Amino acid sequence: MGLFSFLTKEIAIDLGTANTIIIFNDKVVVDEPSIVAIERSTGRIIAVGKKAMMMHGKTHENIKTIRPLRDGVIADFQSAEIMIREMIKMVWPKKPLFPPALKMVICIPSGITEVEERAVKDSAEQAGAKDVKLIHEPMAAAIGIGIDVMEPNGNMIIDVGGGTCEIAVIALGGIVNNKSIRIAGDDFNSDIEEYMRKQHNINIGERTSEQIKIEVGAAMTEIENPPEDYAVHGRDMLTGIPKEIKVNYAEIAHCLDKSISKIEAAVLHALEMTPPELSADIFRTGIYLAGGGSMLRGLDKRLYLKTKLPIHVAEDPLRAVARGTGIALKNFDKFTFLIK
């Protein structure tokens, strides 16, 4: 412990396309949507997180809402930096006398390029981090679920996030093979928007499609405990007048079918590429599901029917990756070769 070690704060960040979660002292201190609202004329930040999300799709011409991350990577560098900085401020609502030196572990998709990796590091450094380490999402999810990643046993993790779906086989503290596809929660939302336009002649926004996915989203047309029909409000495309229609889970399952089939194909491809000894382990342990997308009704059953392997959904799938990032940060020395 150095003389000024008390000035160093360690935080773990799950920088997601849809939500950003920050863990400090083993506690989730920030859990906000990854979005910022900016005034066009001055460039001033109006809101970050939940407040900005409430403005999304409802702004006038002087306010724009930006989602800095697309497909799990930074699409708007400046906004990402603003968002990280503002969310770090939420960790310490009272401004400390001496600004702490920040040591960060941030999780990133496994299929990310070096340039995209650099963008995440640069954004964090611009936001005030002195030391930035990166960890791959499937690895963080495995640690968060409670799997001992150092064991010589194969485990398969599927992390269905907002921008990417990460499928990885993990053994001996490393990723043996991985498949990262850019089909996830955001694509489900756009599928629902398109379906509403084509089938019901109704225009809906991103927030409404997200709400439909949460309320009546399903991966199969036959599920146990089906949800009740959901009333959707939007603009009639023929008359331009606002209207309401009811949708049921079977319709949504039908419109999400194409995207979920692509996830199934990626899972099968990842299983094909797995070394035989690890395949034997996966047959015993099954497949672990994490990420917000894994909460889609019937997704575990559908994957089971496709692979005939036991499917385990993480306890708190939304925060599994963030929890794992927090554990990796705490055991920095143990997980040295996991973290870039």
Buried (B, 14 or more C-beta within 10 A) or exposed (E): EEEEEEEBBBBBBBBBBBBBBBBBEEEBBBBBBBBBBBEEEEEEBBBBBEBBBBBBEEBEEEBBBBBBBBBBBBBBEBBBBBBBBBBBBBBEEEEEEEEBBBBBBBBBBBBBEEEBBEBBBBBBBBBBBEEBBBBBBBBBBBBBBEBEBBEEBBBBBBBBBBBBBBBBBBBEBBBBBBBBBBBBBBBBBEBBBEBBBEEBBBBBBBBBBBBBBEBBBBBBBEBEEBBEBBEBEBBBBEEEEEBEBEBBBBBBBEBBBEBBEBBBBBBBEBBEEBEEEBBEBBEEBBBBBBBBBBBBBBBBBBBBEBBEBBBBBBEEBBBBBBBBBBBBBBEBEEBEEBBE
